[in-house]
Structure formats: structure tokens, C-alpha cells
Amino acid sequence: MHTSHLADLRQSIATLSAEFVEIRRRIHAHPELAFEERQTSELVAQRLAAWGYEVHRGLGTTGVVGKLTKGRGQKTLGIRADMDALPIQEKTGLPYASTVAGKMHACGHDGHTAILLCAARYLAESVDFNGTLNLIFQPAEENEGGALRMVEEGLFDRFPCDEIYALHNSPGLPVGQIGLITGPAMASFDRATVTLRGRGAHGAMPHHGIDPMQCAASIVLGLQSIVGREIDALKSAVITVGSIQAGSTYNVVPETATIKIGVRTLDPKVRDLVEERIRGFVAAQAESFRLQSEVVYERKYPVLVNHAAQTEFARQAAIRLLGADNVVERPPVMGSEDFAYMLEHRPGAYVRLGNGLGEDGGCMVHNPLYDFNDKALPVGAAFWAHLAQSYLV
């Protein structure tokens, strides 16, 4: 695409963006949690239909897919945006802050949705591409696996995609920059629930009981030896104990203790090893304290792996649009993302969109003070428009 065409694209998107900033703020003020995104999906569906997209609703409960075909080309492209909010009480004090107690868009999915809608309008009204564009508005990214549900309900059977792409805003990366990395980009997420069963007793006579608290304390401290001594130092693994629940008062040895553990890795073999060692470590510790134990181990999101060719394609599109200085290598993070499920079924890439530094959008996600930076909206929309037009030629 010639430089003049890219300048026209950027100008057109900049002109459109004010409308979509307002849409973003409307979504922000009315956050909806996983699989509850009815108002948001209704807004998305109405807008797509008005621009000539073939609109399909209900995939993954509240998901929306907008399909647009131009020309006779056989290529198919998928672009995904997530729509759900988080169960967090907003503290920003913004004029468009959440109107729903205990719920807020603390991860920028309101921005991701508005970005893709902006690109959708531009692509429908201003671009003659050659092929089929599938815009996927996904519910329930936050811990509930909406991407997996859409795939299981036939997303790629009903809407074939040769390649699939998604983005996420990135506080700490300047607005106007895009970050990418080939290979593992985000960690797997698993969780283990450990139940220890002993025998209750009076706190003054603990020898009459079998105390699960001592064992729980030993497990919590000892789990870190798995990371520190059993995982290759050049590999990544995080084991986080997020909850210990046992007992209710001062002078009673409790009968049971429950430990909730989060596990994140960037390598499937490391993932397998950590599960194996947590199970073995808990069993051995429980036996040494004369306790019964149970480990319920749930595999949640897989490692998100960016495919090499598609990551390079996205990188080159970003360089053409923003310049080489504004396209950076972004190292993997230990957070997780259910777009990983889509990348297990189709080649593609997940990119990072700069959300700003410091007070200009630098507050980290999942924070009551976070807000998506509206200055990033036209950058993301222009990127999607250029990537789609470059692919569907």
C-alpha cells in the first residue's frame, strides 16, 4: 500500500474515531460480566448490520460474528475482540465511570470492542478488498473461556478463517506503538484446589487431633521449591497460593484445610511437570502429617503461542503503518488469555497496542483506577483496517 493511501487511511480513521470513543465510553459505563454481555452484543450487532455485515448472534451465548464478503477472492480472515468486564468496583471518578456496582471495564475490553467496530465501519464503507472478513466479538475472556465455547460451538466451521488475529492494550507501552513476539506470548493458567482432612480437637489438647494447619503451612512454603529447584532456570513458572481456608476460631484445631493454587507456565512440558510435582508434593506432605489429601487440578487456558509467519505479517503491517521505530519486540508475560484456544485451531497472532505511560494510560489492568486510553483507539482501528486490507487482496 502506498504511503499516500496509508495517510488517507489514518486520516479517515482519525475522523471516524470520535464516534467510537463515545461508543467505548457508553460500553464502559454499562459493564457486563462473562456471558452476560447482552447490551454490548446488541450494540455491536446493530452497528454491524447497519454497515452491511451479515450478523450472527448467540455463538458462545452472547457472542456476535459479523461477516462481510467483497469480490470473488477465496481468502478468509478472522479478527477477534473481547467484550466482557470484571467484578471490580471502579474508583476512577470519570464522567463515564461504571454505573453498575461491583463491575467495571478494568481490562480495556470496551476499547477492544470499539476499536474493531471502528475498523469494521471503515472496511465496509471505504475499502474494496477481495475475500471474506469475519469479525468475532467474543464474550467471557476473563477466566470463563468464551473463546473455547465459541470454538466448540462451531466458530471455525461456520465462519472459516485462514488466519486469526487479536490485540490487547498494553499499559507501559507508549500510545502509537505496537508490540509483538513470535512463539509463546502469554502463559497457560491452571488451578489446583488442595483439601487436607485431619481430626478436630480442642486447641489446648492438639495431641487428640490431627492438625491440617501445620501441613498447609508446610505445603505453602514448600511449593516454591518446585519452581526454585525443579524447573530449568531458563524456563518460566509461577505458583501462587491465593487462598487458605481453615477453621473459624482461636481454640479449635480444625478438621479440614483448603488451599487454592494458581499455576502459570510458558511451556507445555513445564506445565505437565508442575502438575505432576504439585500432586506428588501434596500427597507426600499429607502422608507425613498423617492426613488424607485430595488435589483437584483444573487445566484452564493453554499457552498462547503466536505463529511465526502470521506474527511477521502483523509486524510488517504495523511497520508500514506506524514506522519501524514504533514496532517493538514485546517479551512474554505470565498473564493468560483465552485467544490461545483460537490459535490452537488456526494460525494467527496476538499483538500488544500501546495504552500509554504513567498518568497517560499507564495504570495496569485489573485495577480499580484503570481506564482504556482513547488516544489508542484510532491506532488500533487503523492497524486492523490496514492488516485486513493487506491480507484480503
C-alpha positions in Angstrom: 0.0 0.0 0.0 1.4 3.4 -1.0 2.3 6.0 1.6 -0.4 8.3 0.3 -3.0 5.5 0.8 -1.8 4.9 4.4 -2.0 8.7 5.1 -5.6 8.6 3.8 -6.4 5.6 6.0 -5.0 7.2 9.1 -6.9 10.5 8.4 -10.2 8.6 7.7 -9.9 6.6 10.9 -9.0 9.7 12.9 -12.2 11.4 11.6 -14.3 8.4 12.5 -12.7 7.8 15.9 -14.7 10.4 17.8 -17.9 8.5 17.3 -16.2 5.3 18.6 -14.7 7.0 21.6 -18.3 7.8 22.6 -19.3 4.2 21.9 -16.4 3.0 24.0 -17.4 5.2 26.9 -21.0 4.1 26.7 -19.9 0.4 26.9 -17.6 1.4 29.8 -20.5 2.9 31.7 -22.5 -0.3 31.4 -20.1 -3.1 32.1 -21.3 -6.7 31.8 -19.6 -9.8 33.1 -18.8 -13.1 31.3 -21.8 -14.5 29.3 -23.9 -11.5 30.4 -22.9 -9.1 27.6 -26.4 -8.6 26.2 -26.4 -4.8 25.9 -22.9 -4.8 24.4 -23.7 -7.6 21.9 -26.9 -5.8 20.9 -25.0 -2.6 20.3 -22.4 -4.5 18.3 -25.0 -6.4 16.2 -27.0 -3.3 15.4 -23.9 -1.4 14.2 -22.6 -4.2 12.1 -26.0 -4.7 10.4 -26.2 -1.0 9.6 -22.9 -1.2 7.8 -23.9 -4.2 5.7 -22.4 -7.1 7.6 -24.2 -10.4 7.8 -24.7 -10.6 11.5 -24.8 -13.9 13.5 -25.7 -13.9 17.2 -25.7 -16.3 20.1 -22.4 -18.2 19.4 -20.9 -18.7 22.8 -24.1 -17.5 24.4 -23.6 -13.7 23.8 -21.0 -13.7 21.0 -21.5 -11.9 17.7 -19.9 -12.6 14.4 -20.1 -10.0 11.6 -19.3 -11.5 8.1 -18.5 -9.3 5.1 -17.6 -10.6 1.7 -16.3 -8.5 -1.2 -15.0 -9.5 -4.6 -14.6 -13.2 -5.6 -11.5 -13.9 -3.5 -11.4 -17.2 -1.5 -9.2 -15.9 1.4 -10.9 -15.6 4.8 -9.7 -13.6 7.7 -10.8 -13.5 11.4 -10.3 -10.6 13.8 -11.4 -11.0 17.4 -12.3 -8.5 20.1 -13.4 -9.4 23.7 -16.4 -7.7 25.3 -16.6 -8.7 29.0 -15.9 -6.7 32.1 -14.6 -7.6 35.6 -16.1 -7.9 39.0 -14.3 -4.9 40.4 -15.6 -1.7 41.9 -14.5 1.2 39.8 -12.6 4.1 41.6 -11.7 6.4 38.6 -14.4 9.0 39.2 -14.6 9.6 35.5 -17.8 11.1 34.0 -18.4 7.8 32.2 -17.5 5.5 35.0 -19.3 2.3 35.6 -23.0 2.7 36.6 -23.1 -0.9 37.9 -21.9 -1.5 41.4 -19.1 -4.1 41.6 -18.5 -4.3 37.9 -16.1 -2.3 35.6 -14.1 -2.5 32.4 -10.8 -2.8 34.2 -9.0 -4.6 31.3 -9.9 -2.4 28.3 -12.3 -4.8 26.5 -14.6 -1.8 26.0 -11.7 -0.3 24.0 -11.0 -3.5 22.1 -14.7 -3.7 21.0 -14.8 0.0 19.9 -11.6 -0.4 18.0 -12.9 -3.3 16.0 -16.2 -1.6 15.4 -14.3 1.5 14.1 -12.3 -0.7 11.7 -15.5 -2.5 10.7 -17.2 0.6 9.5 -14.1 1.8 7.6 -13.6 -1.6 5.9 -17.3 -1.8 5.0 -17.6 1.8 3.6 -14.2 2.7 2.3 -12.3 -0.4 1.2 -12.6 -2.7 -1.8 -11.0 -5.9 -0.5 -11.2 -9.3 -2.1 -12.4 -12.1 0.2 -14.3 -12.7 3.4 -13.8 -10.8 6.7 -15.1 -12.4 9.9 -15.2 -10.0 12.8 -15.6 -12.0 16.1 -16.9 -10.2 19.1 -16.2 -12.7 21.9 -17.8 -13.0 25.4 -16.2 -14.2 28.6 -12.5 -13.8 28.1 -11.9 -13.2 31.8 -11.4 -16.7 33.4 -14.5 -18.3 31.7 -13.1 -19.4 28.4 -15.6 -17.8 26.0 -13.2 -18.4 23.1 -13.2 -22.1 23.8 -17.0 -22.1 23.9 -17.2 -20.3 20.5 -14.8 -22.8 19.0 -16.7 -25.8 20.5 -20.0 -24.4 19.1 -18.5 -24.4 15.6 -17.0 -20.9 15.1 -14.5 -22.0 12.5 -16.8 -24.5 10.8 -19.5 -21.8 10.3 -17.0 -19.0 9.7 -13.9 -20.4 8.1 -10.8 -18.3 8.9 -7.5 -19.0 7.1 -5.8 -16.8 9.8 -7.0 -15.2 13.1 -5.7 -12.1 14.9 -6.4 -10.3 18.1 -4.9 -7.4 20.1 -4.8 -6.2 23.7 -4.0 -2.8 25.1 -0.7 -2.6 27.0 -0.1 -0.1 29.8 3.6 0.7 29.9 3.9 0.8 26.1 3.5 4.3 24.6 0.4 5.1 22.5 1.3 4.8 18.9 3.4 1.7 19.4 2.7 -2.0 18.8 4.5 -4.9 20.4 4.8 -8.4 19.2 6.7 -11.6 19.8 6.9 -14.9 17.9 6.2 -18.1 19.9 4.9 -18.2 23.5 3.5 -14.8 24.3 1.2 -15.5 27.3 1.2 -18.2 29.9 -1.0 -21.1 30.5 -3.3 -20.9 33.5 -4.2 -23.8 35.7 -5.6 -24.0 39.2 -5.3 -26.6 41.9 -7.6 -27.0 44.9 -6.0 -29.0 47.8 -8.1 -30.4 50.6 -6.5 -31.7 53.7 -8.5 -33.8 56.1 -7.5 -34.5 59.7 -9.2 -34.7 63.0 -10.6 -31.8 65.0 -9.6 -31.2 68.6 -9.6 -28.7 71.5 -6.9 -26.1 70.9 -5.5 -26.8 74.4 -5.1 -30.5 73.6 -3.9 -30.7 70.0 -2.5 -34.2 70.5 -6.0 -35.6 70.4 -6.4 -34.3 66.9 -4.6 -34.4 63.5 -3.9 -30.8 62.6 -4.2 -29.8 58.9 -2.9 -26.3 59.6 0.7 -27.4 60.1 0.6 -29.4 56.9 -1.0 -26.5 55.0 1.8 -24.2 56.2 4.4 -26.7 55.1 2.8 -27.1 51.7 2.6 -23.3 51.1 6.3 -22.8 51.8 7.5 -25.9 50.1 5.6 -25.4 46.8 8.1 -22.7 45.8 10.9 -25.4 45.8 9.2 -26.8 42.7 9.9 -23.5 40.9 13.3 -22.9 42.5 14.8 -26.3 42.3 12.9 -28.5 39.8 12.3 -26.1 36.9 15.0 -25.2 34.5 16.1 -21.6 35.4 15.8 -20.6 31.8 12.1 -21.7 31.8 9.2 -19.8 33.4 6.8 -21.0 36.0 4.7 -19.2 38.7 3.0 -20.9 41.6 0.7 -18.6 43.6 -1.2 -19.6 46.7 -4.2 -17.3 46.6 -6.3 -18.7 49.4 -6.0 -20.8 52.6 -9.3 -21.6 54.3 -9.3 -23.5 57.6 -11.0 -23.2 61.0 -13.0 -20.3 62.4 -11.9 -19.6 65.9 -8.9 -19.4 68.3 -9.1 -22.6 70.4 -10.2 -25.3 68.0 -7.9 -27.5 65.8 -9.9 -27.6 62.5 -10.7 -30.8 60.8 -10.0 -29.6 57.3 -7.9 -27.0 55.4 -8.3 -25.9 51.8 -5.6 -24.4 49.7 -6.2 -22.7 46.3 -3.2 -22.5 44.0 -2.8 -20.8 40.6 -0.2 -22.1 38.2 1.2 -20.3 35.1 3.9 -21.6 32.6 5.1 -20.8 29.1 6.0 -24.3 28.1 3.7 -27.4 27.8 6.4 -29.7 29.2 6.9 -27.4 32.2 3.1 -27.3 32.6 3.0 -31.1 32.8 5.9 -31.2 35.3 4.4 -28.6 37.6 1.1 -30.5 37.8 2.9 -33.8 38.5 5.1 -32.3 41.2 2.2 -30.5 42.9 0.3 -33.7 43.1 3.3 -35.7 44.4 4.4 -33.0 46.9 0.9 -32.6 48.4 0.5 -36.3 48.8 3.9 -36.8 50.4 3.4 -33.8 52.8 -0.1 -35.0 53.8 1.2 -38.5 54.5 4.0 -37.2 56.7 1.4 -35.4 58.8 -1.0 -38.4 58.9 -3.6 -36.5 56.9 -5.8 -37.5 54.0 -5.5 -35.3 50.9 -7.2 -34.6 47.7 -6.0 -32.4 44.7 -8.5 -31.2 42.2 -6.3 -29.9 39.3 -8.1 -27.9 36.5 -6.4 -27.1 33.3 -7.7 -23.7 32.2 -6.2 -21.6 29.4 -3.3 -23.1 27.3 -0.1 -21.2 26.5 -0.8 -18.6 23.9 1.6 -19.3 21.0 2.0 -16.8 18.2 2.6 -18.4 14.8 5.8 -17.2 13.1 4.5 -16.3 9.6 1.4 -14.6 10.9 3.4 -12.6 13.6 5.7 -11.4 10.9 2.8 -10.5 8.7 1.3 -8.4 11.5 4.8 -6.9 12.2 5.2 -5.7 8.7 1.7 -4.3 8.5 2.4 -2.4 11.8 5.8 -1.1 10.4 4.2 0.2 7.2 1.5 2.0 9.2 3.5 3.3 12.2 7.2 3.1 11.2 9.8 0.7 12.4 10.7 2.7 15.5 7.1 2.2 16.8 7.0 -1.6 16.4 8.8 -3.3 19.2 9.6 -6.8 20.5 7.3 -7.4 23.5 8.5 -10.1 25.8 6.1 -12.8 27.1 4.0 -12.1 30.1 2.8 -14.6 32.7 -0.8 -13.4 32.4 -3.2 -15.6 30.4 -5.6 -15.1 27.5 -8.2 -17.4 26.1 -7.4 -16.3 22.5 -4.9 -19.1 22.9 -7.7 -21.6 22.2 -8.4 -20.0 18.8 -4.6 -20.1 18.0 -4.7 -23.8 18.7 -7.1 -24.2 15.8 -6.0 -21.6 13.3 -2.7 -19.8 12.6 -2.5 -16.3 13.8 -1.0 -13.7 16.1 -1.9 -11.7 19.2 -0.4 -8.2 19.4 0.0 -5.5 22.0 -1.3 -2.0 21.5 0.3 0.8 23.4 -2.0 2.3 26.1 0.4 4.9 27.4 2.9 5.6 30.2 2.5 7.0 33.7 -0.7 9.0 34.1 -1.4 8.8 30.4 -2.9 5.3 30.4 -0.1 3.6 32.3 -2.3 2.2 35.2 -2.1 -1.5 35.0 -5.2 -3.6 34.0 -7.4 -5.3 36.7 -7.0 -2.2 38.8 -10.0 -0.1 40.1 -8.2 3.1 38.7 -7.6 1.7 35.2 -9.1 3.2 32.1 -8.5 2.4 28.4 -6.7 5.3 26.7 -8.9 6.7 24.0 -5.8 8.0 22.2 -5.0 4.4 21.3 -8.4 3.8 19.7 -7.6 5.2 16.2 -4.2 3.5 16.3 -5.7 0.1 16.8 -8.5 0.7 14.3 -6.1 1.8 11.6 -4.0 -1.3 12.3 -6.9 -3.7 11.9 -8.0 -1.9 8.7 -4.6 -2.0 7.2 -4.0 -5.6 8.2 -7.3 -6.7 6.7 -6.8 -4.8 3.5 -3.3 -6.2 3.2 -4.4 -9.7 3.7 -7.6 -9.7 1.6 -6.0 -8.6 -1.7 
